[in-house]
Amino acid sequence: MLKAGSTIGILGGGQLARMLAGAALKMGYHTHVYDPNPKSPAFEISSLKTIGSFEDHGLLKKFAKTCDVLTYEFENIPHKALEEIEQIVQIFPRKTSLYISQDRIKEKQFFKSLNLETVEYATICSFEDFSKSIKQIKIPSILKTCREGYDGKGQLLITNKTKKKDVEEHLLQGPCILESFLKFEKELSVIIARNDNGDVVSFDPGENVHKSGILYSTTVPSQISKTLQIDSIIIAGKIVNSLKYVGVLGVELFLTHDDRVVVNEMAPRVHNSGHWTQNGCAIDQFEQHIRAISGHALGDGERYSDVTMINILGDTTKNFRNITNAAVHFYGKDEARPGRKMGHVNYVSPKTS
Ligand code: AMP
């Protein structure tokens, strides 16, 4: 177990790092946050900060030498950066989990290797690939860039109105995946943790609503049967066990109209749809992640209330400044851009089920 007063390094300094740093501080640890943006929200909370590029290997190594263990808050970290750092300090979650999640094709193949159901998909590198595959995947479908897509970015909905030029332009961003469009009943996510001893703890599945590809709300309990809740947790459990994962993982799922749970994607980090745990559980996802990567016993994951988490997006912050019936979490960002995550609120009520 990491000694009190040790330093946890965090790559990326956004709101997830800010909340991780808060949890680490509470557990008696220092944090050192690395991010290129001098205005990173996590810098206010971390004991140490380094402003630098993820391409600056000299600076990354210097940073790594100050850390006793290292974690990250976002997926798009260059491989070379991780390989350099790994020579110096242990990284959790391990880089294999990150590499799988960085590439939508690798991710789908990985899910298939575990016999998990995914939507039908095809790899698309050219317009010829697209023309061939659309016959099988059919319309409507979604063309997604394999890498660096988040919050609905890098996605093109394919309908009978889509033009060849739109597809060709989209493909300029790099290799893509064509996914059949699933008319799902609900979107769910499971936030699960595993430590190096192999202990696994899940939080209750949350029911998510997205608007324009961005998470808008998460509600617990999800309005699905206990059996489906357990099915969802088993899927997430298979993923963490097969990866010998260490840390918190977010798994996004679709529930079909005929009650099948289809896995969409995974994020090897704390997750926006797990923010409800801050006010619904004694041990939230941030503390759970710090526990997992520092070699502590995992917290119990029990939920004590019903919660709806709402994201505060763009310049809507003022609507939430004076509310008194929800716990507010602002990220300290000064510039509100459309769709930018500025904070979130948790509406809490007594547990019903
Ligand atoms: P993703 O980046 O894959 O999580 O996609 C963002 C959001 O787009 C999801 O949360 C869904 O609301 C929607 N979406 C993504 N893939 C599909 C799909 N194959 N069928 C229907 N909706 C999808």
Residues whose N, C-alpha, C, O or C-beta is under 5 A from the ligand:
A	BS01	AMP	V119 G152 E179 S180 F181 L182 H210 G213
